[in-house]
Amino acid sequence: MAAITQQKCFNHDVREAAAKCPSCQRFYCRECITEHDGRMTCAACLAKQTEVEDKPASTVGPRIVRSLQVAMALLVLWAVFASMGGLLLRLESTFHEGSFWNGDTEASE
């Protein structure tokens, strides 16, 4: 294998190589190589690495969590409305007829 001083950039034929990408094993000039996480990496390999890192591990888990949240919200709403309905059923009939507010306390049956 030839020394790095005799290598040329993979992207630029006239430029001498400054580093070798550890992922693809190609030589690159200073303009084409970058440091990422303490390693010198070419742009193509860096794009592949960040694409894998940015991708969510699983989409099933968040869907299940969201479904459970919706179900719990519906259950809470049902409980609130059911308790309000039970409270309204326990009130005197004069309250529903409007005579409760007029001071007429006699229940009309």
Residue frames relative to the residue before (quaternion, step in Angstrom):
aa qw qx qy qz dx dy dz
M 1.0000 0.0000 0.0000 0.0000 0.00 0.00 0.00
A 0.4374 -0.7114 0.4928 0.2444 3.54 -0.93 0.94
A 0.5822 -0.5814 0.4419 0.3573 3.57 -1.22 0.55
I 0.6337 -0.5566 0.3803 0.3794 3.57 -1.19 0.53
T 0.6060 0.5729 -0.3600 0.4183 3.59 1.10 -0.56
Q 0.6939 0.4456 -0.2738 0.4950 3.60 1.17 -0.42
Q 0.5804 0.5940 -0.3701 0.4164 3.62 1.26 -0.12
K 0.2925 -0.7263 0.5977 0.1724 3.54 -1.27 0.56
C 0.6260 -0.5417 0.4131 0.3795 3.55 -1.26 0.47
F 0.5294 -0.6394 0.4617 0.3125 3.56 -1.03 0.81
N 0.7357 0.4100 -0.2217 0.4914 3.60 1.01 -0.79
H 0.7812 0.2324 -0.1069 0.5694 3.59 1.10 -0.69
D 0.3621 -0.7836 0.4680 0.1891 3.60 -0.38 1.24
V 0.7284 0.4563 -0.2502 0.4457 3.59 1.04 -0.68
R 0.6474 0.5206 -0.3234 0.4531 3.61 1.20 -0.27
E 0.4363 -0.6791 0.5175 0.2839 3.54 -1.07 0.70
A 0.5370 -0.6400 0.4530 0.3112 3.55 -1.12 0.68
A 0.2498 -0.7670 0.5761 0.1321 3.55 -1.10 0.78
A 0.8063 -0.0052 0.0320 0.5906 3.59 1.14 -0.58
K 0.3454 -0.7044 0.5816 0.2150 3.50 -1.34 0.34
C 0.4145 -0.7008 0.5241 0.2498 3.56 -0.85 0.99
P 0.4033 -0.7406 0.4781 0.2455 3.63 -0.69 1.00
S 0.6477 0.5347 -0.3275 0.4328 3.60 1.15 -0.46
C 0.8103 0.2500 -0.1167 0.5171 3.58 0.69 -1.07
Q 0.3778 -0.7689 0.4376 0.2731 3.60 1.34 -0.15
R 0.4901 0.6324 -0.4505 0.3960 3.62 1.13 0.58
F 0.4406 -0.6771 0.5284 0.2614 3.52 -1.27 0.51
Y 0.0593 -0.7999 0.5971 -0.0081 3.57 -1.08 0.83
C 0.4919 -0.6307 0.5127 0.3120 3.54 -1.27 0.50
R 0.7282 -0.4410 0.2998 0.4306 3.58 -1.30 0.12
E 0.6518 0.5271 -0.3118 0.4473 3.58 1.10 -0.64
C 0.7406 0.4443 -0.2204 0.4533 3.58 1.04 -0.75
I 0.7036 0.4162 -0.2614 0.5132 3.60 1.21 -0.24
T 0.0772 -0.7947 0.6014 0.0263 3.57 -1.11 0.66
E 0.4412 -0.6707 0.5212 0.2897 3.55 -1.23 0.41
H 0.0780 0.7737 -0.6244 0.0739 3.55 -0.94 0.93
D 0.8400 -0.0450 -0.0347 0.5395 3.56 -0.68 1.15
G 0.7222 -0.4664 0.2405 0.4505 3.55 0.96 0.89
R 0.6737 0.4315 -0.3013 0.5188 3.60 1.24 0.20
M 0.4203 -0.6612 0.5552 0.2790 3.54 -1.17 0.62
T 0.0315 0.8143 -0.5711 0.0989 3.58 -0.65 1.16
C 0.4442 -0.6657 0.5199 0.2987 3.58 -1.10 0.64
A 0.6776 -0.5201 0.3370 0.3960 3.56 -1.25 0.43
A 0.6476 0.5282 -0.3262 0.4419 3.61 0.96 -0.81
C 0.6861 0.4658 -0.2835 0.4817 3.60 0.89 -0.90
L 0.6200 0.5354 -0.3392 0.4625 3.58 1.07 -0.71
A 0.6390 0.5179 -0.3230 0.4681 3.59 0.99 -0.81
K 0.6498 0.5072 -0.3195 0.4673 3.60 0.98 -0.78
Q 0.6634 0.5128 -0.3051 0.4515 3.58 0.95 -0.87
T 0.7031 0.4510 -0.2792 0.4736 3.58 0.86 -0.89
E 0.5868 0.5624 -0.3738 0.4468 3.60 1.10 -0.54
V 0.6655 0.4846 -0.2947 0.4851 3.57 0.96 -0.84
E 0.6700 0.5023 -0.3004 0.4566 3.60 0.97 -0.83
D 0.6921 0.4906 -0.2810 0.4488 3.60 1.01 -0.77
K 0.5820 0.6012 -0.3688 0.4047 3.57 1.16 -0.53
P 0.4436 -0.6869 0.4900 0.3020 3.62 -0.81 0.88
A 0.5738 -0.6240 0.4135 0.3323 3.55 -1.06 0.80
S 0.7963 -0.0853 0.0932 0.5916 3.58 0.89 -0.85
T 0.2807 -0.7572 0.5633 0.1748 3.55 -1.04 0.74
V 0.5287 0.6367 -0.4113 0.3820 3.59 1.24 -0.16
G 0.6404 0.5610 -0.3249 0.4118 3.60 0.92 -0.87
P 0.6972 0.4544 -0.2946 0.4697 3.63 0.75 -0.93
R 0.6202 0.5345 -0.3513 0.4542 3.62 1.06 -0.62
I 0.6524 0.5006 -0.3169 0.4725 3.58 0.98 -0.81
V 0.6440 0.5164 -0.3191 0.4657 3.57 0.96 -0.86
R 0.6613 0.4993 -0.3104 0.4658 3.60 0.92 -0.89
S 0.6409 0.5198 -0.3245 0.4622 3.61 0.99 -0.78
L 0.6577 0.4977 -0.3074 0.4746 3.58 0.97 -0.80
Q 0.6289 0.5265 -0.3364 0.4628 3.59 1.03 -0.71
V 0.6525 0.5002 -0.3130 0.4756 3.58 0.96 -0.85
A 0.6519 0.5162 -0.3164 0.4565 3.59 0.94 -0.87
M 0.6627 0.4965 -0.3080 0.4684 3.59 0.96 -0.83
A 0.6331 0.5250 -0.3321 0.4620 3.59 1.00 -0.77
L 0.6572 0.4976 -0.3094 0.4741 3.59 0.96 -0.83
L 0.6356 0.5276 -0.3218 0.4626 3.58 1.04 -0.76
V 0.6525 0.4981 -0.3119 0.4784 3.59 0.97 -0.82
L 0.6511 0.5067 -0.3195 0.4662 3.59 0.93 -0.85
W 0.6359 0.5197 -0.3282 0.4667 3.58 0.97 -0.84
A 0.6605 0.5102 -0.3116 0.4543 3.60 0.91 -0.91
V 0.6471 0.5145 -0.3235 0.4604 3.61 0.95 -0.82
F 0.7082 0.4501 -0.2738 0.4699 3.59 0.81 -0.95
A 0.6247 0.5253 -0.3432 0.4647 3.61 1.05 -0.64
S 0.6676 0.4819 -0.3093 0.4758 3.60 0.95 -0.80
M 0.6273 0.5150 -0.3406 0.4746 3.60 1.05 -0.66
G 0.6458 0.5091 -0.3213 0.4696 3.59 0.99 -0.75
G 0.6447 0.5104 -0.3191 0.4711 3.58 1.00 -0.79
L 0.6314 0.5238 -0.3257 0.4700 3.57 1.03 -0.75
L 0.6666 0.4932 -0.3044 0.4688 3.60 0.92 -0.82
L 0.6433 0.5158 -0.3295 0.4600 3.60 1.06 -0.66
R 0.6759 0.5005 -0.2949 0.4536 3.62 1.08 -0.64
L 0.5495 0.6147 -0.4068 0.3933 3.61 1.19 -0.26
E 0.5981 -0.5656 0.4286 0.3723 3.55 -1.22 0.52
S 0.5917 -0.5915 0.4162 0.3560 3.54 -1.15 0.58
T 0.5828 0.5823 -0.3800 0.4205 3.61 1.15 -0.51
F 0.5856 0.5732 -0.3630 0.4436 3.56 1.14 -0.57
H 0.6999 0.4683 -0.2636 0.4705 3.57 0.96 -0.91
E 0.6831 0.4898 -0.2877 0.4591 3.59 1.07 -0.69
G 0.5275 -0.6562 0.3959 0.3666 3.59 1.19 -0.35
S 0.5616 0.6118 -0.3999 0.3878 3.59 1.18 -0.22
F 0.4975 0.6571 -0.4209 0.3789 3.59 1.21 -0.29
W 0.7204 0.4479 -0.2422 0.4708 3.59 0.95 -0.86
N 0.6384 0.5308 -0.3306 0.4488 3.59 1.22 -0.37
G 0.5696 -0.5930 0.3886 0.4157 3.60 1.22 -0.10
D 0.5435 0.5963 -0.4099 0.4255 3.59 1.23 -0.07
T 0.1211 -0.8453 0.5195 0.0304 3.60 -0.21 1.26
E 0.5002 0.6395 -0.4479 0.3744 3.58 1.20 -0.01
A 0.3622 -0.7276 0.5449 0.2062 3.55 -0.89 0.95
S 0.2153 -0.7651 0.5905 0.1403 3.55 -0.78 0.93
E 0.1238 -0.8200 0.5581 0.0266 3.53 -0.66 1.13
